[in-house]
Structures are given as C-alpha cells and as structure tokens.
Amino acid sequence: MFPDVMAIVGNGIGEFGKCLGNQIDSHDYVVRFQGFKPVHTEDYGKKANIYVTCLNDTPCGGEYLERWEYGPFDKVYCTWPDPNRIHLAGRKVPMNTRIRFIEKEIHQELWSLLGHKPSTGITFIYWVHKTVGLKHCDLYGFDFWGYKKPYHYWEYDKAPEVLHEQERTLSPIGSHNAAKEYELYKQIRKEYESK
C-alpha cells in the first residue's frame, strides 16, 4: 500500500528554522495535506507524491484549500468517508483522479475518541497507524497548537518570530479539538518510539 520510507508533512508551523526541507524531500514518498503550498521549502521541502484532503467546500480565509494545481499526485486520499463529497468540493477535482476514501469506521472511531470532528491530519495518521503502521514514516509539521496568529506554515510570507508560551492554546479550533488530537498523536508516536 505504501512505500518503505514516507514523510507525512502536516501544515503546522513547528518546523520553521529547522532546515528540514532536503531531509523531507529525500523520502521515497512525501504526503501533503490540503492547503499546502511549496513555500518555505528550506524548512518544509517541496516534494508531494501523495495528497490528502477532506474535499472541503468551505474557503479558509477567503481561499479554497484544495491544491490540485501542484499535482498530478501518485495517490490521493480523502479523510471524509462519503464518496458523494467529491461533488461538493469547492474546487473541481481533475479528470481521471482516483481518490481512495478512508473507511467510515476510522472516522467514527476518531470522532468517539476525540468528541469532535477529527482534522484531516489526525485522521490520516490514525488510519496509517491502524492499517499498516507508522514504523517507516517520519512525521513533520504536526504541532497541533492553536495560535492567536495563523497556525499553518503556508499562511506566512516569512518565518514567524518564536511564539511565546502564552501565545499558544490547546483549546478547540473551530470544530476540531486540538488538545485531544495532540494527546492521541503523542500516544501513537510513543508506541513507535518504544519499539
């Protein structure tokens, strides 16, 4: 299903200043999520073989989050389990794009664990964890912090100044519960670090 070595790159701002772009791009496959842009490549890289989306039909800050223009992608996954969602997408899905929809049971499990609608990022990580495991996956850009400032790396023209602890919050962001997602993420990571 997946290659031996895969980088899963979230949209969080935690990789700014770490110069991990080349390391990320050296993976066989690089997973990117809706909203990503090939900016800040010295920290986030630019390779994108696998695209993960929820086929969101709602603009974020006035722009749609779908990034079909950076394809074609080798694989496309949708974290929302309803294939009818393809007709609701805010941007037209390119012809001949094959989308694999993540199973409804995964989404239901996560909703139950989190008490909120799961984000695209945690849904994909959890699905990979449950189906093939994350042993050969390197995870980047998943800080799950909510910020008073924008919290996606591609929302910045340049790397932001270091955010102070008081500027962070783990309260729910919109319909996602960042605190619970972060706890689940840490729990999943811990399983692989102890092996």
FIVO-408333 format. One record per residue: residue number from 0; residue in three letters; chain; y, x, z of N, C-alpha, C in turn. Coordinates in nm, 2 decimals, padded with zeros to 4 digits, m for minus. Example, Ala and Ser with C-alpha at 12.3 -4.5 7.8 and 13.67 -1.06 7.14 Angstrom:
2
k,r,c,n.Y,n.X,n.Z,ca.Y,ca.X,ca.Z,c.Y,c.X,c.Z
0,Ala,A,m00.57,01.32,00.78,m00.45,01.23,00.78,m00.33,01.32,00.78;
1,Ser,A,m00.22,01.28,00.71,m00.11,01.37,00.71,00.00,01.29,00.79;
//
This chain:
195
k,r,c,n.Y,n.X,n.Z,ca.Y,ca.X,ca.Z,c.Y,c.X,c.Z
0,Met,A,m00.12,00.08,00.00,00.00,00.00,00.00,00.13,00.09,00.00;
1,Phe,A,00.13,00.19,00.09,00.25,00.28,00.10,00.20,00.42,00.07;
2,Pro,A,00.30,00.50,00.03,00.27,00.65,00.01,00.25,00.72,00.14;
3,Asp,A,00.20,00.84,00.14,00.18,00.92,00.26,00.30,00.94,00.35;
4,Val,A,00.41,00.97,00.29,00.53,01.01,00.36,00.64,00.92,00.32;
5,Met,A,00.70,00.84,00.41,00.80,00.75,00.37,00.91,00.75,00.47;
6,Ala,A,01.04,00.75,00.43,01.16,00.74,00.51,01.20,00.59,00.51;
7,Ile,A,01.22,00.53,00.62,01.28,00.40,00.63,01.42,00.42,00.69;
8,Val,A,01.52,00.38,00.61,01.66,00.41,00.64,01.73,00.28,00.67;
9,Gly,A,01.77,00.26,00.79,01.85,00.15,00.83,01.99,00.17,00.80;
10,Asn,A,02.07,00.07,00.82,02.21,00.07,00.79,02.30,00.11,00.91;
11,Gly,A,02.25,00.15,01.02,02.32,00.18,01.14,02.41,00.31,01.12;
12,Ile,A,02.51,00.33,01.20,02.60,00.45,01.19,02.55,00.57,01.27;
13,Gly,A,02.44,00.56,01.33,02.39,00.67,01.42,02.36,00.80,01.35;
14,Glu,A,02.35,00.81,01.22,02.32,00.93,01.15,02.44,01.01,01.10;
15,Phe,A,02.56,00.96,01.13,02.68,01.03,01.08,02.69,01.16,01.15;
16,Gly,A,02.72,01.27,01.07,02.74,01.40,01.12,02.61,01.48,01.13;
17,Lys,A,02.50,01.42,01.11,02.37,01.49,01.13,02.32,01.56,01.00;
18,Cys,A,02.38,01.54,00.89,02.34,01.61,00.76,02.19,01.60,00.73;
19,Leu,A,02.14,01.47,00.74,02.00,01.45,00.72,01.97,01.40,00.57;
20,Gly,A,02.07,01.39,00.49,02.06,01.34,00.36,01.95,01.40,00.27;
21,Asn,A,01.94,01.54,00.27,01.84,01.61,00.19,01.70,01.58,00.25;
22,Gln,A,01.69,01.58,00.38,01.57,01.55,00.45,01.52,01.41,00.42;
23,Ile,A,01.60,01.32,00.42,01.57,01.18,00.38,01.52,01.17,00.24;
24,Asp,A,01.59,01.23,00.15,01.56,01.23,00.01,01.43,01.31,m00.03;
25,Ser,A,01.39,01.40,00.06,01.27,01.48,00.03,01.14,01.39,00.05;
26,His,A,01.15,01.28,00.11,01.03,01.19,00.13,00.98,01.14,m00.01;
27,Asp,A,00.85,01.11,m00.01,00.79,01.05,m00.13,00.86,00.92,m00.17;
28,Tyr,A,00.88,00.84,m00.07,00.94,00.71,m00.09,01.05,00.70,00.02;
29,Val,A,01.16,00.63,m00.02,01.27,00.60,00.07,01.30,00.45,00.06;
30,Val,A,01.29,00.39,00.18,01.32,00.25,00.19,01.46,00.23,00.23;
31,Arg,A,01.53,00.13,00.15,01.67,00.10,00.18,01.67,m00.05,00.20;
32,Phe,A,01.77,m00.10,00.28,01.79,m00.24,00.31,01.91,m00.29,00.24;
33,Gln,A,01.91,m00.43,00.23,02.03,m00.50,00.17,02.16,m00.44,00.23;
34,Gly,A,02.25,m00.43,00.15,02.38,m00.38,00.19,02.40,m00.23,00.17;
35,Phe,A,02.29,m00.16,00.16,02.31,m00.01,00.14,02.39,00.03,00.02;
36,Lys,A,02.46,00.14,00.03,02.53,00.20,m00.08,02.51,00.35,m00.08;
37,Pro,A,02.50,00.41,m00.19,02.48,00.56,m00.19,02.61,00.63,m00.16;
38,Val,A,02.66,00.61,m00.04,02.78,00.68,00.02,02.73,00.76,00.14;
39,His,A,02.82,00.85,00.18,02.78,00.94,00.29,02.65,01.00,00.27;
40,Thr,A,02.62,01.05,00.15,02.49,01.10,00.11,02.45,01.22,00.18;
41,Glu,A,02.55,01.30,00.23,02.51,01.42,00.31,02.44,01.38,00.44;
42,Asp,A,02.47,01.26,00.49,02.40,01.21,00.62,02.29,01.11,00.59;
43,Tyr,A,02.30,01.03,00.48,02.20,00.93,00.46,02.12,00.94,00.33;
44,Gly,A,02.15,01.04,00.25,02.08,01.06,00.12,02.12,00.95,00.03;
45,Lys,A,02.05,00.95,m00.09,02.08,00.85,m00.19,01.95,00.79,m00.26;
46,Lys,A,01.84,00.85,m00.24,01.72,00.80,m00.30,01.68,00.66,m00.25;
47,Ala,A,01.63,00.58,m00.34,01.59,00.44,m00.30,01.48,00.40,m00.39;
48,Asn,A,01.35,00.41,m00.34,01.24,00.36,m00.42,01.20,00.22,m00.38;
49,Ile,A,01.22,00.19,m00.25,01.17,00.06,m00.20,01.30,m00.02,m00.15;
50,Tyr,A,01.31,m00.14,m00.19,01.43,m00.22,m00.14,01.38,m00.34,m00.06;
51,Val,A,01.44,m00.36,00.05,01.40,m00.46,00.14,01.52,m00.56,00.16;
52,Thr,A,01.50,m00.68,00.15,01.61,m00.78,00.15,01.56,m00.91,00.22;
53,Cys,A,01.65,m00.99,00.26,01.61,m01.13,00.30,01.67,m01.23,00.20;
54,Leu,A,01.72,m01.18,00.09,01.77,m01.26,m00.02,01.89,m01.35,00.04;
55,Asn,A,01.98,m01.29,00.11,02.08,m01.35,00.18,02.18,m01.42,00.08;
56,Asp,A,02.21,m01.54,00.10,02.31,m01.61,00.01,02.45,m01.62,00.07;
57,Thr,A,02.47,m01.55,00.19,02.60,m01.56,00.25,02.67,m01.43,00.24;
58,Pro,A,02.79,m01.42,00.20,02.86,m01.30,00.19,02.89,m01.24,00.33;
59,Cys,A,02.89,m01.11,00.34,02.93,m01.04,00.47,03.06,m00.97,00.44;
60,Gly,A,03.16,m01.02,00.51,03.30,m00.96,00.49,03.35,m00.98,00.35;
61,Gly,A,03.30,m01.09,00.29,03.35,m01.12,00.15,03.27,m01.07,00.04;
62,Glu,A,03.16,m00.99,00.07,03.08,m00.93,m00.03,02.93,m00.97,m00.01;
63,Tyr,A,02.86,m00.99,m00.11,02.72,m01.02,m00.10,02.65,m00.89,m00.07;
64,Leu,A,02.54,m00.90,00.00,02.47,m00.78,00.05,02.36,m00.73,m00.05;
65,Glu,A,02.33,m00.81,m00.15,02.22,m00.76,m00.24,02.27,m00.64,m00.32;
66,Arg,A,02.18,m00.55,m00.34,02.22,m00.43,m00.41,02.13,m00.40,m00.53;
67,Trp,A,02.11,m00.50,m00.62,02.03,m00.48,m00.73,02.08,m00.38,m00.83;
68,Glu,A,02.21,m00.35,m00.83,02.27,m00.26,m00.92,02.22,m00.11,m00.90;
69,Tyr,A,02.16,m00.08,m00.78,02.11,00.05,m00.75,01.96,00.07,m00.79;
70,Gly,A,01.90,m00.03,m00.85,01.76,m00.03,m00.89,01.76,00.03,m01.03;
71,Pro,A,01.64,00.02,m01.10,01.53,m00.06,m01.05,01.45,00.01,m00.94;
72,Phe,A,01.39,m00.07,m00.86,01.31,m00.02,m00.74,01.16,m00.03,m00.77;
73,Asp,A,01.09,00.06,m00.72,00.94,00.06,m00.74,00.88,m00.06,m00.67;
74,Lys,A,00.93,m00.10,m00.55,00.88,m00.21,m00.48,01.00,m00.28,m00.42;
75,Val,A,00.98,m00.42,m00.41,01.08,m00.50,m00.34,01.01,m00.59,m00.24;
76,Tyr,A,01.06,m00.59,m00.12,01.01,m00.68,m00.02,01.11,m00.78,00.03;
77,Cys,A,01.07,m00.90,00.06,01.16,m00.99,00.12,01.11,m01.03,00.26;
78,Thr,A,01.20,m01.01,00.36,01.15,m01.04,00.50,01.16,m01.19,00.54;
79,Trp,A,01.22,m01.27,00.45,01.22,m01.41,00.48,01.10,m01.47,00.41;
80,Pro,A,01.01,m01.54,00.48,00.88,m01.57,00.43,00.87,m01.69,00.32;
81,Asp,A,00.98,m01.74,00.28,00.98,m01.86,00.19,01.01,m01.81,00.05;
82,Pro,A,00.91,m01.81,m00.05,00.94,m01.77,m00.18,01.05,m01.85,m00.25;
83,Asn,A,01.08,m01.97,m00.21,01.18,m02.05,m00.27,01.32,m01.99,m00.25;
84,Arg,A,01.33,m01.90,m00.15,01.46,m01.84,m00.12,01.51,m01.76,m00.24;
85,Ile,A,01.43,m01.72,m00.33,01.47,m01.65,m00.44,01.57,m01.73,m00.52;
86,His,A,01.57,m01.86,m00.52,01.66,m01.94,m00.59,01.79,m01.96,m00.52;
87,Leu,A,01.80,m01.92,m00.39,01.92,m01.94,m00.31,02.00,m01.81,m00.31;
88,Ala,A,01.94,m01.70,m00.35,02.01,m01.57,m00.34,02.15,m01.57,m00.40;
89,Gly,A,02.24,m01.51,m00.32,02.38,m01.51,m00.36,02.40,m01.43,m00.49;
90,Arg,A,02.31,m01.34,m00.52,02.32,m01.27,m00.65,02.19,m01.29,m00.72;
91,Lys,A,02.20,m01.30,m00.85,02.08,m01.32,m00.93,01.98,m01.20,m00.92;
92,Val,A,01.86,m01.23,m00.90,01.76,m01.13,m00.89,01.73,m01.09,m01.04;
93,Pro,A,01.72,m00.96,m01.07,01.70,m00.91,m01.20,01.56,m00.97,m01.26;
94,Met,A,01.56,m00.99,m01.39,01.44,m01.04,m01.45,01.33,m00.94,m01.43;
95,Asn,A,01.21,m00.99,m01.42,01.08,m00.91,m01.40,01.08,m00.84,m01.27;
96,Thr,A,01.16,m00.88,m01.17,01.15,m00.81,m01.04,01.04,m00.88,m00.96;
97,Arg,A,00.94,m00.81,m00.92,00.83,m00.86,m00.84,00.86,m00.84,m00.70;
98,Ile,A,00.87,m00.95,m00.62,00.90,m00.95,m00.48,00.78,m00.99,m00.40;
99,Arg,A,00.75,m00.90,m00.30,00.65,m00.94,m00.20,00.71,m01.00,m00.08;
100,Phe,A,00.67,m01.12,m00.05,00.73,m01.19,00.07,00.64,m01.16,00.19;
101,Ile,A,00.70,m01.11,00.30,00.63,m01.08,00.42,00.58,m01.21,00.48;
102,Glu,A,00.46,m01.20,00.53,00.39,m01.32,00.58,00.47,m01.39,00.69;
103,Lys,A,00.46,m01.52,00.68,00.52,m01.62,00.77,00.48,m01.59,00.92;
104,Glu,A,00.36,m01.55,00.94,00.31,m01.52,01.08,00.39,m01.41,01.14;
105,Ile,A,00.42,m01.30,01.06,00.50,m01.19,01.12,00.64,m01.24,01.16;
106,His,A,00.70,m01.32,01.08,00.83,m01.37,01.11,00.82,m01.46,01.24;
107,Gln,A,00.72,m01.54,01.25,00.71,m01.63,01.36,00.68,m01.55,01.49;
108,Glu,A,00.60,m01.45,01.48,00.57,m01.36,01.60,00.70,m01.30,01.65;
109,Leu,A,00.78,m01.25,01.55,00.90,m01.18,01.59,01.00,m01.28,01.65;
110,Trp,A,01.01,m01.39,01.59,01.10,m01.50,01.65,01.07,m01.53,01.79;
111,Ser,A,00.94,m01.54,01.82,00.89,m01.57,01.95,00.92,m01.45,02.05;
112,Leu,A,00.90,m01.33,02.00,00.92,m01.21,02.09,01.07,m01.19,02.12;
113,Leu,A,01.16,m01.22,02.02,01.30,m01.19,02.03,01.38,m01.31,02.08;
114,Gly,A,01.33,m01.43,02.06,01.41,m01.55,02.10,01.53,m01.58,02.00;
115,His,A,01.53,m01.50,01.89,01.64,m01.52,01.79,01.58,m01.49,01.66;
116,Lys,A,01.65,m01.52,01.55,01.61,m01.48,01.42,01.61,m01.33,01.41;
117,Pro,A,01.49,m01.27,01.37,01.49,m01.12,01.36,01.57,m01.07,01.24;
118,Ser,A,01.63,m00.95,01.25,01.70,m00.89,01.15,01.60,m00.84,01.04;
119,Thr,A,01.66,m00.81,00.92,01.58,m00.76,00.81,01.51,m00.63,00.85;
120,Gly,A,01.59,m00.54,00.92,01.53,m00.41,00.96,01.42,m00.42,01.05;
121,Ile,A,01.43,m00.50,01.16,01.32,m00.50,01.26,01.20,m00.58,01.20;
122,Thr,A,01.22,m00.67,01.11,01.11,m00.74,01.05,01.03,m00.65,00.97;
123,Phe,A,01.09,m00.57,00.89,01.02,m00.47,00.80,00.94,m00.37,00.89;
124,Ile,A,01.01,m00.31,00.99,00.95,m00.21,01.07,00.82,m00.27,01.14;
125,Tyr,A,00.84,m00.39,01.19,00.73,m00.46,01.27,00.62,m00.49,01.17;
126,Trp,A,00.65,m00.53,01.05,00.54,m00.56,00.95,00.46,m00.43,00.91;
127,Val,A,00.53,m00.32,00.89,00.47,m00.20,00.86,00.38,m00.16,00.97;
128,His,A,00.44,m00.17,01.09,00.36,m00.13,01.22,00.23,m00.21,01.23;
129,Lys,A,00.24,m00.34,01.20,00.13,m00.43,01.22,00.02,m00.41,01.11;
130,Thr,A,00.07,m00.38,00.99,m00.03,m00.38,00.87,m00.09,m00.24,00.85;
131,Val,A,m00.01,m00.14,00.84,m00.06,00.00,00.81,m00.02,00.10,00.91;
132,Gly,A,00.07,00.07,01.00,00.11,00.17,01.10,00.23,00.25,01.05;
133,Leu,A,00.30,00.31,01.14,00.42,00.39,01.11,00.39,00.54,01.13;
134,Lys,A,00.27,00.58,01.14,00.24,00.72,01.16,00.30,00.82,01.06;
135,His,A,00.30,00.78,00.94,00.36,00.87,00.83,00.50,00.82,00.79;
136,Cys,A,00.57,00.75,00.87,00.70,00.70,00.84,00.80,00.77,00.93;
137,Asp,A,00.91,00.81,00.88,01.02,00.86,00.95,01.13,00.76,00.95;
138,Leu,A,01.19,00.73,01.07,01.29,00.62,01.08,01.43,00.68,01.10;
139,Tyr,A,01.52,00.63,01.02,01.66,00.68,01.03,01.75,00.56,01.04;
140,Gly,A,01.87,00.57,01.10,01.97,00.47,01.09,01.94,00.34,01.16;
141,Phe,A,01.85,00.34,01.26,01.82,00.22,01.34,01.88,00.25,01.48;
142,Asp,A,02.00,00.21,01.51,02.05,00.23,01.64,02.06,00.10,01.71;
143,Phe,A,02.06,m00.01,01.64,02.07,m00.15,01.70,02.18,m00.17,01.79;
144,Trp,A,02.28,m00.09,01.79,02.40,m00.11,01.86,02.49,m00.21,01.79;
145,Gly,A,02.55,m00.30,01.86,02.66,m00.37,01.81,02.79,m00.30,01.84;
146,Tyr,A,02.88,m00.29,01.75,03.01,m00.22,01.78,03.12,m00.32,01.76;
147,Lys,A,03.23,m00.29,01.83,03.35,m00.37,01.81,03.40,m00.33,01.67;
148,Lys,A,03.37,m00.21,01.62,03.41,m00.17,01.49,03.29,m00.20,01.40;
149,Pro,A,03.30,m00.19,01.27,03.18,m00.22,01.18,03.06,m00.13,01.22;
150,Tyr,A,02.95,m00.19,01.21,02.83,m00.12,01.25,02.73,m00.08,01.14;
151,His,A,02.77,m00.09,01.01,02.69,m00.05,00.90,02.76,00.08,00.85;
152,Tyr,A,02.68,00.19,00.82,02.74,00.31,00.77,02.82,00.29,00.64;
153,Trp,A,02.78,00.20,00.56,02.85,00.19,00.43,02.98,00.11,00.44;
154,Glu,A,03.01,00.06,00.56,03.14,m00.01,00.58,03.26,00.09,00.60;
155,Tyr,A,03.22,00.22,00.62,03.32,00.32,00.65,03.36,00.40,00.52;
156,Asp,A,03.48,00.43,00.50,03.52,00.52,00.39,03.49,00.66,00.43;
157,Lys,A,03.50,00.70,00.56,03.46,00.83,00.60,03.39,00.81,00.74;
158,Ala,A,03.33,00.92,00.78,03.25,00.91,00.91,03.34,00.87,01.02;
159,Pro,A,03.30,00.78,01.10,03.39,00.73,01.21,03.39,00.84,01.32;
160,Glu,A,03.50,00.83,01.40,03.50,00.92,01.52,03.39,00.88,01.61;
161,Val,A,03.36,00.97,01.71,03.25,00.94,01.80,03.29,00.81,01.88;
162,Leu,A,03.20,00.72,01.89,03.22,00.60,01.96,03.19,00.62,02.11;
163,His,A,03.28,00.58,02.19,03.26,00.59,02.34,03.17,00.48,02.39;
164,Glu,A,03.10,00.51,02.50,03.00,00.41,02.56,03.06,00.28,02.58;
165,Gln,A,03.19,00.27,02.62,03.25,00.14,02.64,03.27,00.06,02.51;
166,Glu,A,03.26,00.12,02.40,03.28,00.05,02.27,03.15,m00.01,02.22;
167,Arg,A,03.04,00.02,02.29,02.91,m00.03,02.25,02.88,m00.16,02.32;
168,Thr,A,02.80,m00.24,02.26,02.75,m00.36,02.33,02.61,m00.39,02.27;
169,Leu,A,02.52,m00.44,02.35,02.39,m00.48,02.30,02.38,m00.63,02.31;
170,Ser,A,02.49,m00.70,02.30,02.48,m00.85,02.30,02.44,m00.89,02.17;
171,Pro,A,02.40,m01.02,02.16,02.36,m01.07,02.02,02.47,m01.05,01.92;
172,Ile,A,02.44,m01.01,01.80,02.53,m01.01,01.69,02.50,m01.12,01.60;
173,Gly,A,02.58,m01.22,01.59,02.55,m01.33,01.50,02.43,m01.40,01.55;
174,Ser,A,02.33,m01.41,01.46,02.20,m01.48,01.50,02.10,m01.38,01.55;
175,His,A,02.13,m01.25,01.55,02.03,m01.15,01.60,02.05,m01.11,01.74;
176,Asn,A,01.95,m01.08,01.81,01.96,m01.03,01.95,01.94,m00.88,01.95;
177,Ala,A,02.04,m00.80,01.94,02.03,m00.65,01.93,01.96,m00.59,02.04;
178,Ala,A,01.98,m00.64,02.17,01.92,m00.59,02.28,01.77,m00.60,02.28;
179,Lys,A,01.72,m00.71,02.24,01.57,m00.73,02.23,01.51,m00.66,02.12;
180,Glu,A,01.59,m00.65,02.01,01.54,m00.58,01.89,01.53,m00.43,01.92;
181,Tyr,A,01.63,m00.38,02.00,01.63,m00.24,02.04,01.51,m00.21,02.13;
182,Glu,A,01.48,m00.30,02.22,01.37,m00.28,02.31,01.24,m00.28,02.24;
183,Leu,A,01.22,m00.37,02.14,01.10,m00.37,02.06,01.09,m00.24,01.98;
184,Tyr,A,01.19,m00.20,01.92,01.20,m00.08,01.84,01.15,00.04,01.92;
185,Lys,A,01.21,00.05,02.04,01.17,00.17,02.13,01.02,00.16,02.17;
186,Gln,A,00.97,00.04,02.19,00.83,00.02,02.23,00.74,00.07,02.11;
187,Ile,A,00.78,00.03,01.99,00.70,00.07,01.87,00.70,00.22,01.85;
188,Arg,A,00.82,00.28,01.86,00.84,00.42,01.85,00.75,00.50,01.95;
189,Lys,A,00.75,00.45,02.07,00.68,00.52,02.18,00.53,00.52,02.15;
190,Glu,A,00.48,00.42,02.09,00.34,00.42,02.06,00.30,00.53,01.97;
191,Tyr,A,00.39,00.57,01.87,00.36,00.67,01.78,00.39,00.81,01.83;
192,Glu,A,00.49,00.82,01.92,00.52,00.95,01.98,00.42,01.00,02.07;
193,Ser,A,00.34,00.90,02.13,00.24,00.94,02.23,00.11,00.98,02.16;
194,Lys,A,00.09,00.96,02.03,m00.03,00.99,01.96,m00.04,01.13,01.91;
//
